[in-house]
Amino acid sequence: MMVADLYALVGVVLFVMGLSALILRSRDLQRILGLNIMGTGVFMLLVTSAHGDGQAADPVPHAMVLTGIVVAVSATAFALALSLARERHK
Amino acid sequence: MPKLIKRCLPVLVGAGAVALGALIAAAWVRTQENGGAMTRAVLEALPDSGVSNPVTAVLLNFRGFDTLLEVAVLMLTLIAVWALDLRLPRTEALPPSPVFSSLLRFSGPLLVVIAGYLLWVGASEPGGAFQAGAVLAGGCLLLRLAGRWNPGARFVRWAVSVGLLVFLLTAIAMPVLTGGLLQYPPASAGMWILLIETAATVSIAAILAALFVAREPEGPRR
């Protein structure tokens, strides 16, 4: 088994764990964390897919991950703000 | 019956998630078989991109449109959070912490230098507007928590929107100059990328810091 396959496997496991938490947990914070763990798994898979077997790495997945991190940060911030707003209006 | 479903739910969800994971793993194995085409295409076009770091070339030149929309997403998030009107306690109402103040004294200037370096080095090495913006946002938060800085509404609004404004103006100017959307003239592409990245660094730092504060600055409204 190659190191890249191990990284990809960890990425898939993180995705599966995050997805399960997203569906099974009931608290907002746990779901937001689950979503973030899912995203981290996807990023890990993308970065691993960029490896070029000793040659130059593919820059396109790297750029996608960089974009993805920023979108994940903004989505998390908005989700936290929404969750807080819901608590306030209860 | 509903009780039974509730008891079986974790097992069902777990099995479904694992099946999905297996599908993704299978898809991953398949993508490994025909890799390399994209890398070659990027490396061939790299000399015309104005930068020598392929990731920056993809972000700001080949797929500049994605990055333009990404800056717009960041700004939209902040506007949405402001619109929620959370009425959080003002951070400037907290007593300024001496710990943050002394931390700021030596790390503040350092953070600004690191952000500038990351912005500049992005043309040739890993780095760029997002990394620099994140470091700068950390500096802004430190200033804010130390009770040293409470920028006015007008300043915050300009800082938050300058990145998207410069990016949009470039996108409007390029069809006139080169005939393509976000297609820079190869001779001055490096300059255009640096201009956009500088404005984007300021906006990313401002937006991340403003998201942390999560409260619209009070000031003149139109």
Boltz contact constraints between the chains, C-beta under 6 A:
constraints:
  - contact:
      token1: [A, 8]
      token2: [B, 28]
      max_distance: 6.0
  - contact:
      token1: [A, 12]
      token2: [B, 21]
      max_distance: 6.0
  - contact:
      token1: [A, 12]
      token2: [B, 24]
      max_distance: 6.0
  - contact:
      token1: [A, 12]
      token2: [B, 25]
      max_distance: 6.0
  - contact:
      token1: [A, 16]
      token2: [B, 17]
      max_distance: 6.0
  - contact:
      token1: [A, 16]
      token2: [B, 18]
      max_distance: 6.0
  - contact:
      token1: [A, 16]
      token2: [B, 21]
      max_distance: 6.0
  - contact:
      token1: [A, 19]
      token2: [B, 17]
      max_distance: 6.0
  - contact:
      token1: [A, 20]
      token2: [B, 13]
      max_distance: 6.0
  - contact:
      token1: [A, 20]
      token2: [B, 14]
      max_distance: 6.0
  - contact:
      token1: [A, 20]
      token2: [B, 17]
      max_distance: 6.0
  - contact:
      token1: [A, 23]
      token2: [B, 13]
      max_distance: 6.0
  - contact:
      token1: [A, 24]
      token2: [B, 10]
      max_distance: 6.0
  - contact:
      token1: [A, 24]
      token2: [B, 13]
      max_distance: 6.0
  - contact:
      token1: [A, 49]
      token2: [B, 31]
      max_distance: 6.0
  - contact:
      token1: [A, 56]
      token2: [B, 39]
      max_distance: 6.0
  - contact:
      token1: [A, 58]
      token2: [B, 38]
      max_distance: 6.0
  - contact:
      token1: [A, 58]
      token2: [B, 39]
      max_distance: 6.0
  - contact:
      token1: [A, 59]
      token2: [B, 42]
      max_distance: 6.0
  - contact:
      token1: [A, 59]
      token2: [B, 54]
      max_distance: 6.0
  - contact:
      token1: [A, 59]
      token2: [B, 55]
      max_distance: 6.0
  - contact:
      token1: [A, 59]
      token2: [B, 58]
      max_distance: 6.0
  - contact:
      token1: [A, 60]
      token2: [B, 38]
      max_distance: 6.0
  - contact:
      token1: [A, 60]
      token2: [B, 58]
      max_distance: 6.0
  - contact:
      token1: [A, 62]
      token2: [B, 55]
      max_distance: 6.0
  - contact:
      token1: [A, 63]
      token2: [B, 55]
      max_distance: 6.0
  - contact:
      token1: [A, 63]
      token2: [B, 58]
      max_distance: 6.0
  - contact:
      token1: [A, 63]
      token2: [B, 59]
      max_distance: 6.0
  - contact:
      token1: [A, 66]
      token2: [B, 130]
      max_distance: 6.0
  - contact:
      token1: [A, 67]
      token2: [B, 66]
      max_distance: 6.0
  - contact:
      token1: [A, 67]
      token2: [B, 70]
      max_distance: 6.0
  - contact:
      token1: [A, 70]
      token2: [B, 70]
      max_distance: 6.0
  - contact:
      token1: [A, 71]
      token2: [B, 73]
      max_distance: 6.0
  - contact:
      token1: [A, 74]
      token2: [B, 73]
      max_distance: 6.0
  - contact:
      token1: [A, 74]
      token2: [B, 74]
      max_distance: 6.0
  - contact:
      token1: [A, 74]
      token2: [B, 77]
      max_distance: 6.0
  - contact:
      token1: [A, 77]
      token2: [B, 77]
      max_distance: 6.0
  - contact:
      token1: [A, 77]
      token2: [B, 211]
      max_distance: 6.0
  - contact:
      token1: [A, 78]
      token2: [B, 77]
      max_distance: 6.0
  - contact:
      token1: [A, 78]
      token2: [B, 80]
      max_distance: 6.0
  - contact:
      token1: [A, 81]
      token2: [B, 81]
      max_distance: 6.0
  - contact:
      token1: [A, 81]
      token2: [B, 84]
      max_distance: 6.0
  - contact:
      token1: [A, 84]
      token2: [B, 86]
      max_distance: 6.0
  - contact:
      token1: [A, 85]
      token2: [B, 84]
      max_distance: 6.0
